[in-house]
Amino acid sequence: MTTVAECGVPKNLTATGAISLSPGTLLGFYVNSTSSGTVVFRDGGASGTVLSGTITPAIGFHRFPAACATSCHVTIGGTLNATFFYQ
């Protein structure tokens, strides 16, 4: 039996920005706190390819596996503190 551990590099953000500037995979994110916060994921920076619609997450972990061919970016609306996991 093979055991696979899914882990990634954590990056905490409270405002719009790059999760990673390199190609890779977004595994998911943990919302630490929110007040009507939203996220939209993109591949290729702020004007890149949209990977999701607008998500209004609750506090806790959200699995969101997404391949990013160039880089991974998140647009944060409202008030949101989240840790994103990327490999």
Salt bridges, closest charged atoms under 4 A:
GLU6 OE1 - ARG63 NH1 2.69
